[in-house]
Amino acid sequence: MGLFTLAQARMELAGLRPLLDELVVVRADVVELAAALTTGGEPTELGGLPELKAAEARLNELMTEVQQTGAELKGVAPLLVDFPSDLDGVPVLLCWLEGEDALDWYHRLDLGFAGRRRLR
């Protein structure tokens, strides 16, 4: 996949938001169902093993859909989505973290998340 301009990445993120919102719900369902199935786990109204397997399958589908856009899903809890880009000739990843309203951060490839900087 190619590189995103900032405008393209912001448009792609806007299009992904419903999918990312669903991913958050399904992620929580998987955790709750898995906990309920452990020895001594608190029962859940969500169901049992069949529902866990279905939720895990849906989680995988959602993660694949994100990746197919060219975005990189770097984390699931919390969600972390990177968009390969170039700023002033430097390869970077435009970086969105769950809970942020907009795509306002980036980091160089060699620095990773710890090197995040706000876009100017």
MARPAFI-794407 format. One line per field, with one value per residue (C-alpha): residue number from 1; residue in three letters; x, z, y. Coordinates in steps of 0.2 Angstrom, whole numbers, plus 5000, padded with zeros to 4 digits. Each point is the difference from the previous one (the first is absolute). Layout:
<atoms>
num: [NUM/...] $
residu: [ALA/...] $
u: [X/...] $
w: [Z/...] $
v: [Y/...] $
</atoms>
This chain:
<atoms>
num: [1/2/3/4/5/6/7/8/9/10/11/12/13/14/15/16/17/18/19/20/21/22/23/24/25/26/27/28/29/30/31/32/33/34/35/36/37/38/39/40/41/42/43/44/45/46/47/48/49/50/51/52/53/54/55/56/57/58/59/60/61/62/63/64/65/66/67/68/69/70/71/72/73/74/75/76/77/78/79/80/81/82/83/84/85/86/87/88/89/90/91/92/93/94/95/96/97/98/99/100/101/102/103/104/105/106/107/108/109/110/111/112/113/114/115/116/117/118/119/120] $
residu: [MET/GLY/LEU/PHE/THR/LEU/ALA/GLN/ALA/ARG/MET/GLU/LEU/ALA/GLY/LEU/ARG/PRO/LEU/LEU/ASP/GLU/LEU/VAL/VAL/VAL/ARG/ALA/ASP/VAL/VAL/GLU/LEU/ALA/ALA/ALA/LEU/THR/THR/GLY/GLY/GLU/PRO/THR/GLU/LEU/GLY/GLY/LEU/PRO/GLU/LEU/LYS/ALA/ALA/GLU/ALA/ARG/LEU/ASN/GLU/LEU/MET/THR/GLU/VAL/GLN/GLN/THR/GLY/ALA/GLU/LEU/LYS/GLY/VAL/ALA/PRO/LEU/LEU/VAL/ASP/PHE/PRO/SER/ASP/LEU/ASP/GLY/VAL/PRO/VAL/LEU/LEU/CYS/TRP/LEU/GLU/GLY/GLU/ASP/ALA/LEU/ASP/TRP/TYR/HIS/ARG/LEU/ASP/LEU/GLY/PHE/ALA/GLY/ARG/ARG/ARG/LEU/ARG] $
u: [5000/5005/5003/4986/5000/4994/4983/4998/5004/4988/4986/5004/5000/4983/4994/5007/4992/4984/5011/5011/4985/4994/5017/5000/4983/5005/5017/4990/4989/5014/5008/4984/4996/5018/4999/4983/5007/5015/4998/4991/4996/4985/4986/4995/4984/5010/5000/5014/5013/4990/4998/5018/5006/4988/5006/5018/4996/4992/5015/5011/4989/5000/5019/5002/4989/5010/5016/4993/4999/5018/5000/5010/4991/5014/4989/4983/4999/5001/4997/5016/4999/5014/5000/5016/5005/5014/5003/5013/5009/5000/4990/4988/4984/4985/4994/4983/4996/4984/4991/5008/4987/5011/5016/5012/5016/5014/5017/5015/5001/5016/4993/4984/4985/5012/5006/4982/4999/4985/4998/5002] $
w: [5000/4997/5011/5007/4999/5016/4992/4993/5017/5009/4987/5002/5019/4999/4989/5012/5016/5000/4997/5014/5012/4996/5004/5017/5004/4993/5009/5017/4996/4997/5016/5010/4992/5002/5019/5002/4993/5012/5016/5012/4988/5002/4988/4986/4991/4984/4999/5000/4989/4984/5002/5005/4984/4990/5008/4997/4982/4998/5009/4987/4986/5006/5002/4983/4993/5008/4993/4982/4999/5001/5018/5013/5015/5013/5016/5005/5018/4999/4981/4991/4981/4990/4982/4991/4993/4996/5009/4992/4992/5016/5001/5015/5006/5003/5016/5008/5017/5007/5009/4989/4990/4985/4991/5008/5003/4991/5004/4990/4995/5010/5016/5002/5011/5014/4987/4996/4996/4996/4982/4996] $
v: [5000/5018/5015/5010/5019/5008/5004/4982/4993/5011/4995/4982/5001/5008/4986/4987/5008/4989/4984/5006/5003/4983/4993/5008/4992/4982/5001/5003/4986/4988/5005/4998/4983/4993/5005/4992/4984/4999/4989/5010/5014/5011/4994/5012/5003/5001/4981/4987/4991/5002/5018/5002/4992/5010/5016/4995/4997/5017/5008/4992/5006/5018/5000/4994/5013/5013/4993/4999/5019/5001/5006/4991/4993/5001/4997/4993/5006/5014/5002/5007/5003/5007/5006/4999/5018/5012/5016/5012/4984/4991/4983/5001/4992/5011/4994/4999/4993/4994/5015/5013/5011/5002/4995/5013/4990/4991/4992/4995/4982/4997/5008/4991/5006/5007/5013/5007/5018/5011/5005/5018] $
</atoms>
